C-alpha cells in the first residue's frame, strides 16, 4: 500500500460506496486512515452512536458534505442522543457541510439549530420529528444560512405562532424546494407570507396531519383570518406541487393554497390528496395555465356540494375537469385516480364517468394510468382502452368491476408492457391466460387477488411479482377493501338469515378471524356491516369506539342510545361530536 500514490488511493476510495467497507479499509494502514478521513464526504449515524464519540467523529472527518442522523426506533437502552453541544461540534468542525438531515432527535432545540449558522455552505436541511424546535430557531436559521435552497420540515410540533422565519426565507429568495408536513402550527395561509420567495421555488409540498375524525368533519384552517390575504403572488418556476388534506372553500373568498393551481405556468407534476372544496373551475384554471403538465395524481373522497338549487354528495371534479385536461395539456403522460369512501349509489358518488376517463387517455399521450377503487371503470372501459396508442403501464387496485372478460382486452393494448393488479377480486387465471400466452408484458405485479394463483402468472412476463393476499396488506391504499364471498354462498342468502344482534356479532367475528384463508376472510363481517339496520348502544361501549362502530354500519335505519344505569365507571357518554359523526 505504501507504494501507491495518494491520487490512486483516492480514486480507489471513491469507488467504494459501502460505509462498512470504507471503515474496514481505513484500518489497514495509517496512510489509508488519513486519506479516508480527508476524503470522506458522507456519513450516516443512528442509535448505535455513543454521544461521547461524536466530537471525535466530527474532528476526524472535517470535509464532510452530507450528514444524516437518524434516531428512529431509539430507546433509553441505546444511550444518550446527540444534543445542542454536539451540533456545535459538527458546525465548527465541518464547515463545508451542505446537506444535513436530523430525524427524531429529541434533545435538539433552538440553540442547537442556531449553531448551524456556522455552516455557511448549508444548502439542504431536513428536520424530521424535532419536537423542541420552534419558530425562533427557524428564524435564526433563515437569517444565518443564506445559501439554503431546500428545506424539509416534518412532524415538528413546536413550530407555531410567528411566521417571520417564512417571510425571511421569502425575502432571501434562495429557496428552490420547500416541504412542510404534519406541522400543526404551520397553516396553509401562513405561506401567503412567503411573498417573493414563490418566484424561485421549484418544488412545494404541504400536508396537514389527518386524524380519524377529520375524514368525517374538517374544520377551517386555524391560520385563517378573514379579508387579510393577497393572492397576486408569482410562482412561475414551480414544477412540482403536492397538497394533502387541505380544507378550502369552493366559492371563496379565501381560497388559501388553491391559488397555486392557476399560477404555475411551469408546473409538470401535480398531486392533490383529499383537498376539500376543489371544483371544476380549479382544474379548468390549472389546465389553461399549466401547458407543460406531465403527471397528475388525484386522491378524492365525496363531499357535499351546491349545484344550482340542489346539494349533491360526490367528488369535487367531474368530466368537465377531464375535458379541460384533454384539451389544454398535450404533454400529460401519467394519471393516477384514487377514490376513498365512494359507494354504488344513484346519483354516483364519483364525479367522473368512464367515458370521460377514456376520452382523456385517448386524447393525451398517457403512458401511465393508475386507478384505485374506481367504481366507474369496468370491462367496457378495458375494451375502450385497447385503442390507447401510448398506454404502457396500467395499474388496477381494488377495481372490482373489471372481470375476466375485461382482462381479455389487455392483450390488444398496442403498447402495454407493465401491468399491476391488486385486490381485483373478479379477475382469475382465466382472465390472464391470453396475456400469458401472448408473452408481451415486461412486468406483471399481482397482489391480494385470491382468484389468481401463483401458477397462473408464471411466464406471463419477463419479470413477475406475485404476492398472496396477506403479503399484499401493505400495498393497500384507502380505508376499506373487501374480500369476495366463497363461491358456495350468496350474499343475499347470508344476509337473509335472521338472528339476534349478539348472534350476528359472533358470526361476523368468526369470519373475521385470521387464518380462514383469502376466500372466506371477512365475508360474514362485510355482509353484516352492510345489512345491519338496527342497533342499540348502552353503557358498555367506550366512546372512543363509536367512530369505528358508526363507520362499520353505514346503512343503519334505527339507532337507540340508552345510558340508564350509567355510572362514572362505565366511561364517558356519547357527546355532540359523536352525534355529528352519526349524522355523517
C-alpha positions in Angstrom: 0.0 0.0 0.0 2.8 2.4 0.9 4.0 2.2 -2.8 0.7 3.5 -4.2 0.3 7.2 -4.9 -2.1 9.3 -2.9 -4.1 10.1 -6.1 -4.6 6.4 -6.9 -5.7 5.6 -3.3 -8.2 8.5 -3.5 -9.6 7.0 -6.7 -9.9 3.6 -5.1 -11.7 5.1 -2.1 -14.2 6.9 -4.4 -15.2 3.6 -5.9 -16.1 2.1 -2.5 -19.7 3.0 -1.7 -20.5 1.0 1.4 -19.6 2.7 4.7 -18.7 -0.6 6.4 -16.2 -1.3 3.7 -14.6 2.1 4.0 -14.3 1.7 7.8 -12.6 -1.6 7.4 -10.2 -0.4 4.7 -9.2 2.7 6.7 -7.9 0.3 9.4 -5.5 -1.4 7.1 -2.8 1.3 7.3 -2.2 4.7 8.7 -2.0 6.2 5.2 -5.4 4.9 4.3 -6.8 6.1 7.6 -5.6 9.6 7.0 -6.7 9.8 3.4 -10.1 8.3 4.2 -10.6 11.0 6.9 -9.8 13.7 4.5 -11.9 12.4 1.6 -15.0 11.1 3.4 -17.9 13.3 2.2 -20.9 11.4 3.5 -21.8 9.8 6.8 -25.0 8.4 8.4 -25.4 7.9 12.1 -28.1 6.1 14.0 -28.9 4.8 17.5 -25.7 2.9 17.8 -23.6 6.1 18.1 -22.2 6.9 21.5 -22.7 10.6 22.2 -19.3 10.8 23.8 -17.7 9.7 20.5 -19.4 12.4 18.4 -16.8 15.2 18.9 -14.0 12.8 17.9 -16.0 11.7 14.8 -16.5 15.3 13.7 -12.8 16.1 14.2 -11.8 13.0 12.2 -13.9 13.9 9.1 -13.6 17.7 8.7 -14.6 17.7 5.0 -18.0 16.1 5.3 -20.5 17.4 2.8 -23.6 15.4 3.8 -24.6 14.1 7.3 -27.7 12.1 8.3 -28.5 11.5 11.9 -31.5 9.2 12.5 -32.8 8.1 15.9 -35.9 6.4 14.7 -36.6 3.4 16.9 -34.4 4.8 19.7 -35.0 3.7 23.3 -33.3 4.7 26.6 -31.3 1.5 26.4 -29.4 2.9 23.3 -27.8 5.5 25.5 -28.0 9.3 25.1 -28.9 11.1 21.9 -26.9 14.0 20.5 -27.7 17.4 21.9 -27.1 21.1 21.1 -23.5 20.8 22.1 -23.0 18.1 19.5 -24.4 20.3 16.8 -22.0 23.0 17.8 -19.1 20.5 17.3 -20.5 19.5 13.9 -20.9 23.0 12.6 -17.5 24.1 14.0 -15.5 21.2 12.6 -17.4 20.5 9.3 -17.6 24.0 7.8 -18.1 22.6 4.3 -21.3 20.8 5.2 -24.1 21.4 2.6 -26.6 18.7 3.3 -27.9 17.8 6.8 -30.8 15.5 7.9 -31.9 15.2 11.6 -34.6 12.7 12.5 -36.2 12.0 15.8 -33.6 14.0 17.7 -35.5 14.8 20.9 -32.5 16.7 22.6 -32.1 19.2 19.8 -33.7 22.6 20.3 -33.4 26.2 19.0 -29.8 26.9 20.4 -28.6 23.7 18.6 -30.3 24.7 15.3 -28.7 28.2 15.7 -25.3 26.6 15.6 -25.9 25.6 12.0 -25.4 29.2 11.0 -21.7 28.5 11.2 -22.2 26.2 8.1 -22.3 29.0 5.5 -22.5 26.5 2.7 -25.5 24.6 4.0 -27.9 24.2 1.1 -30.3 21.3 2.1 -31.8 20.8 5.6 -34.3 18.1 6.5 -35.8 18.2 10.0 -38.0 15.2 10.8 -39.7 15.0 14.2 -37.7 17.5 16.2 -40.2 18.3 19.0 -38.2 21.1 20.7 -37.8 23.2 17.5 -39.8 26.5 17.5 -40.3 29.4 15.1 -37.5 31.3 16.8 -34.9 28.6 15.9 -36.1 28.6 12.3 -35.8 32.4 12.2 -32.1 32.2 13.3 -31.6 29.5 10.7 -33.2 31.6 7.9 -31.1 34.7 8.8 -27.8 32.9 9.2 -27.9 30.3 6.4 -28.1 32.4 3.2 -27.3 29.5 0.9 -30.3 27.4 1.8 -32.1 26.1 -1.3 -34.0 23.1 0.2 -35.9 22.9 3.5 -38.0 19.9 4.7 -40.0 20.0 7.9 -42.0 17.0 9.1 -43.8 16.5 12.4 -42.2 19.4 14.2 -44.9 20.1 16.7 -43.2 23.0 18.4 -43.3 25.4 15.4 -46.2 27.8 16.0 -47.1 31.5 16.1 -44.7 33.8 14.3 -44.2 33.4 10.5 -41.2 35.7 10.5 -38.9 32.8 9.5 -41.0 32.1 6.5 -41.1 35.8 5.5 -37.3 36.0 5.8 -36.8 32.9 3.6 -39.1 34.6 1.1 -37.1 37.8 1.1 -33.8 35.9 0.8 -35.2 34.3 -2.3 -32.7 31.4 -2.4 -35.2 28.6 -1.7 -35.9 26.2 -4.5 -37.6 23.4 -2.6 -39.9 23.7 0.4 -41.8 20.8 2.1 -43.9 21.1 5.3 -45.7 18.0 6.5 -47.7 17.4 9.7 -46.6 20.6 11.5 -49.7 21.6 13.3 -48.6 25.1 13.9 -48.0 25.9 10.3 -51.2 26.6 8.4 -51.8 27.0 4.7 -52.5 30.7 5.0 -49.0 31.3 6.5 -47.4 30.5 3.2 -49.0 33.6 1.7 -46.4 35.4 3.8 -43.7 33.7 1.7 -44.1 36.6 -0.8 -41.5 36.9 -3.5 -40.0 33.6 -2.4 -42.6 31.9 -4.6 -40.8 33.3 -7.7 -37.8 31.0 -7.5 -39.5 28.0 -5.8 -39.5 24.9 -8.0 -40.9 22.2 -5.6 -43.5 22.7 -2.9 -45.2 20.1 -0.7 -47.7 20.8 2.1 -49.5 18.2 4.1 -51.7 18.6 7.1 -51.8 15.8 9.7 -55.1 14.0 9.4 -56.7 12.1 12.2 -59.7 9.7 12.1 -62.3 12.4 12.8 -61.1 14.8 10.1 -62.3 12.3 7.4 -65.9 12.9 8.6 -65.6 16.6 9.6 -63.0 19.1 8.6 -62.5 22.4 10.4 -61.2 25.5 8.7 -57.5 26.0 8.9 -56.7 27.8 12.2 -54.3 30.1 10.4 -57.3 31.7 8.5 -58.0 35.4 9.1 -60.8 36.8 7.1 -60.1 39.5 4.5 -56.4 39.8 5.1 -54.8 37.9 2.2 -53.4 38.9 -1.2 -53.1 36.3 -4.0 -51.2 38.4 -6.5 -48.1 36.2 -6.0 -46.0 34.9 -8.8 -44.8 31.3 -8.8 -43.8 30.8 -12.5 -40.8 28.5 -11.6 -42.9 25.9 -9.7 -42.6 22.5 -11.4 -43.6 20.1 -8.7 -46.6 20.6 -6.4 -48.2 18.4 -3.8 -51.1 19.4 -1.5 -52.6 17.0 1.0 -55.6 17.2 3.4 -56.3 20.9 3.0 -59.7 22.5 3.7 -60.7 25.2 1.3 -63.9 27.0 0.4 -65.3 26.2 -3.1 -66.7 29.7 -3.6 -64.0 31.6 -1.7 -63.3 34.4 -0.9 -60.3 32.9 0.9 -59.0 30.1 -1.3 -55.7 29.5 0.5 -53.1 27.5 -1.3 -55.6 26.7 -4.1 -54.4 29.9 -5.7 -51.3 28.0 -6.8 -53.4 25.9 -9.3 -53.9 28.9 -11.6 -50.5 30.5 -11.2 -47.9 27.8 -12.0 -47.0 28.2 -15.7 -44.1 25.7 -15.5 -45.9 23.0 -13.5 -45.0 19.5 -14.6 -46.1 17.3 -11.7 -49.3 17.8 -9.5 -50.5 15.7 -6.6 -53.8 16.6 -4.8 -54.6 14.3 -1.9 -58.0 14.8 -0.3 -58.1 18.6 -0.8 -61.5 19.6 0.4 -63.5 22.2 -1.6 -61.9 21.7 -5.1 -64.3 22.1 -8.0 -64.1 22.0 -11.8 -63.2 25.7 -12.1 -59.9 25.0 -10.3 -59.0 22.3 -12.7 -60.0 24.4 -15.7 -57.9 27.3 -14.5 -55.0 24.8 -13.9 -55.2 23.3 -17.4 -55.4 26.7 -19.1 -52.2 27.8 -17.2 -50.1 24.7 -17.0 -49.4 23.7 -20.6 -46.4 21.7 -19.5 -48.2 19.4 -17.1 -46.9 15.8 -17.4 -48.2 14.0 -14.4 -51.3 14.4 -12.2 -52.4 12.4 -9.1 -55.9 13.0 -7.6 -57.0 11.3 -4.4 -60.7 12.1 -3.9 -63.5 11.4 -1.5 -67.1 12.5 -1.8 -68.3 15.8 -0.2 -71.5 17.9 -0.2 -71.5 20.5 -3.0 -74.1 23.1 -4.0 -75.1 22.5 -7.6 -77.8 25.0 -8.6 -80.6 24.7 -6.1 -79.6 21.1 -5.1 -77.0 19.7 -2.8 -75.1 16.7 -4.2 -72.8 14.3 -2.5 -69.9 13.4 -4.8 -66.2 14.0 -5.5 -65.5 17.6 -6.5 -64.3 17.1 -10.0 -66.4 16.0 -12.9 -65.9 15.2 -16.6 -65.5 18.9 -17.2 -62.2 18.7 -15.4 -61.1 15.7 -17.6 -62.2 17.5 -20.7 -60.2 20.6 -19.8 -57.1 18.5 -19.2 -57.6 16.7 -22.5 -57.9 20.0 -24.4 -55.2 22.0 -22.8 -52.4 19.6 -21.5 -50.9 18.0 -24.6 -47.8 16.7 -22.7 -49.8 14.8 -20.0 -48.3 11.3 -19.7 -49.2 10.0 -16.2 -52.6 9.9 -14.4 -53.5 8.5 -11.0 -57.0 8.5 -9.7 -57.7 7.2 -6.2 -61.2 7.2 -4.7 -62.0 6.7 -1.0 -65.4 6.3 0.7 -67.3 6.1 -2.6 -70.2 3.7 -2.9 -72.5 2.5 -5.7 -75.4 5.0 -5.4 -77.6 6.8 -7.8 -76.6 9.5 -8.5 -73.0 8.3 -8.5 -70.6 9.5 -5.8 -67.7 9.7 -8.3 -68.0 12.8 -10.4 -66.1 11.3 -13.3 -67.6 8.9 -15.8 -65.9 6.1 -17.6 -66.4 7.8 -20.9 -64.7 11.0 -19.6 -61.7 9.0 -18.4 -61.3 7.0 -21.6 -61.5 10.2 -23.6 -58.7 11.7 -21.6 -56.5 8.7 -22.1 -57.2 8.7 -25.9 -56.7 12.5 -26.2 -53.3 12.8 -24.4 -50.2 10.7 -24.7 -50.9 8.9 -21.5 -48.3 6.3 -20.8 -49.1 5.5 -17.2 -52.6 5.0 -15.8 -53.3 4.0 -12.2 -56.9 3.5 -10.9 -57.6 2.8 -7.3 -61.1 1.9 -6.1 -62.5 3.3 -9.4 -66.2 2.0 -9.3 -66.7 3.7 -12.7 -64.3 1.5 -14.5 -65.4 -1.9 -15.9 -65.0 -4.3 -18.7 -66.2 -1.8 -21.3 -63.5 0.6 -20.1 -60.9 -2.1 -20.7 -62.3 -2.6 -24.2 -62.1 1.1 -24.9 -58.5 1.4 -23.6 -57.4 -1.3 -26.1 -57.2 1.5 -28.7 -54.9 3.8 -26.5 -51.8 4.1 -28.6 -49.4 5.3 -25.9 -50.5 3.4 -22.7 -47.5 1.4 -21.5 -48.3 1.0 -17.7 -51.7 0.1 -16.2 -52.3 -0.4 -12.5 -55.7 -1.5 -11.2 -56.2 -1.5 -7.5 -59.5 -2.6 -5.9 -61.3 -2.4 -9.2 -64.0 -5.0 -8.7 -65.9 -4.0 -11.8 -63.2 -5.5 -14.0 -63.7 -9.2 -14.6 -62.0 -11.9 -16.7 -64.0 -10.7 -19.7 -62.4 -7.2 -19.5 -58.9 -8.5 -18.8 -59.0 -10.4 -22.2 -58.8 -7.0 -23.9 -55.4 -6.3 -22.2 -53.7 -8.4 -24.8 -54.8 -6.0 -27.5 -53.4 -2.8 -25.9 -50.9 -1.7 -28.5 -48.1 -0.5 -26.1 -48.9 -2.2 -22.8 -45.8 -3.7 -21.2 -46.4 -3.2 -17.4 -49.5 -4.4 -15.6 -50.3 -4.3 -11.9 -53.4 -6.0 -10.3 -54.1 -5.6 -6.6 -57.3 -6.6 -4.9 -59.1 -7.2 -8.1 -61.4 -9.9 -6.8 -63.2 -10.7 -10.1 -60.1 -11.5 -12.1 -58.8 -15.0 -12.2 -56.3 -17.2 -14.0 -58.8 -17.4 -16.9 -58.6 -13.6 -17.5 -54.8 -13.7 -17.6 -54.5 -16.7 -19.8 -54.3 -14.8 -23.1 -51.7 -12.4 -21.7 -49.6 -15.4 -20.5 -49.9 -16.9 -24.0 -49.0 -13.6 -25.8 -45.8 -13.1 -23.8 -45.9 -9.3 -24.5 -45.5 -8.0 -20.9 -42.2 -7.0 -19.5 -43.5 -6.7 -15.9 -46.5 -8.2 -14.1 -47.4 -7.5 -10.4 -50.2 -9.4 -8.8 -51.1 -8.9 -5.1 -54.2 -9.7 -3.0 -56.1 -11.2 -5.9 -57.4 -14.5 -4.4 -58.7 -15.8 -7.7 -55.3 -15.6 -9.4 -52.9 -18.4 -8.5 -49.1 -18.3 -8.5 -49.1 -20.9 -11.2 -51.5 -18.7 -13.3 -48.9 -15.9 -13.6 -45.9 -18.0 -14.3 -44.2 -16.9 -17.6 -46.7 -14.1 -18.1 -43.9 -11.5 -18.2 -40.2 -11.2 -18.2 -40.5 -10.0 -14.6 -43.3 -11.4 -12.4 -44.0 -10.4 -8.8 -46.8 -12.4 -7.0 -48.0 -11.6 -3.5 -50.6 -13.6 -1.7 -53.5 -11.7 0.0 -51.7 -11.5 3.4 -48.4 -10.4 1.9 -50.0 -7.6 0.0 -51.6 -5.8 3.0 -49.0 -3.0 2.9 -49.9 -2.2 -0.7 -53.4 -1.2 0.3 -54.4 2.4 -0.1 -57.7 4.0 1.1 -59.8 2.8 4.0 -61.6 -0.4 3.3 -61.0 -3.3 0.9 -63.4 -6.3 0.8 -62.6 -9.9 0.0 -65.0 -11.8 -2.2 -67.6 -14.3 -0.9 -66.9 -18.0 -1.1 -68.5 -19.5 -4.2 -70.8 -21.8 -2.3 -72.6 -18.9 -0.6 -74.5 -15.9 -1.9 -74.6 -12.6 -0.2 -78.4 -12.4 -0.2 -78.7 -15.9 1.4 -76.4 -15.0 4.2 -77.9 -11.5 4.7 -81.4 -13.1 4.9 -80.6 -15.1 8.0 -82.4 -13.7 11.0 -80.8 -13.8 14.4 -80.2 -11.6 17.5 -77.6 -8.9 17.5 -75.3 -11.0 19.7 -75.5 -13.9 17.3 -74.7 -11.7 14.3 -71.7 -10.3 16.2 -70.4 -13.7 16.9 -70.9 -14.8 13.3 -69.2 -11.7 11.9 -66.2 -12.2 14.2 -65.9 -15.8 13.4 -65.4 -14.9 9.7 -63.0 -12.0 10.5 -60.7 -14.2 12.5 -57.2 -14.7 10.9 -56.3 -17.9 9.3 -59.6 -18.5 7.4 -58.0 -18.1 4.1 -58.3 -15.4 1.4 -61.7 -16.5 0.1 -63.6 -16.6 3.4 -61.9 -13.9 5.4 -64.1 -11.0 6.3 -67.1 -12.4 4.3 -69.7 -12.5 7.1 -68.2 -9.4 8.6 -68.7 -7.5 5.4 -72.3 -8.6 4.9 -73.2 -7.9 8.5 -71.7 -4.4 8.2 -73.7 -3.7 5.0 -77.1 -5.2 6.1 -77.3 -4.2 9.9 -80.3 -1.8 10.1 -80.8 -1.5 13.9 -78.5 -1.1 16.8 -78.9 -0.3 20.5 -75.9 1.3 22.2 -75.9 1.1 26.0 -73.4 1.9 28.8 -71.0 -0.8 27.7 -69.0 0.6 24.7 -66.2 3.1 25.2 -66.9 6.4 23.5 -63.6 6.0 21.6 -65.1 3.0 19.8 -68.1 4.9 18.5 -66.4 6.3 15.4 -65.4 2.8 14.3 -68.9 1.5 15.2 -70.8 4.0 13.1 -68.4 3.7 10.2 -68.8 0.0 10.2 -72.6 0.2 9.9 -73.3 2.9 7.3 -76.8 1.7 6.4 -78.4 1.9 9.9 -82.1 2.9 9.9 -82.7 2.8 13.7 -80.3 3.7 16.5 -81.0 3.7 20.2 -78.6 5.2 22.7 -79.6 4.2 26.3 -77.5 5.3 29.3 -79.9 4.3 32.0 -78.0 2.9 35.0 -74.8 4.7 33.8 -72.1 5.3 36.3 -68.6 7.0 36.0 -67.0 3.6 36.0 -68.7 2.9 32.6 -66.5 5.6 31.0 -67.6 8.6 29.0 -71.1 9.1 27.4 -71.6 10.0 23.8 -71.2 13.7 23.1 -72.0 16.2 20.4 -69.1 15.1 18.3 -70.4 11.5 18.4 -73.8 12.7 17.1 -72.1 14.7 14.4 -70.3 11.5 13.2 -73.6 9.5 13.4 -75.3 12.0 11.1 -72.5 11.8 8.6 
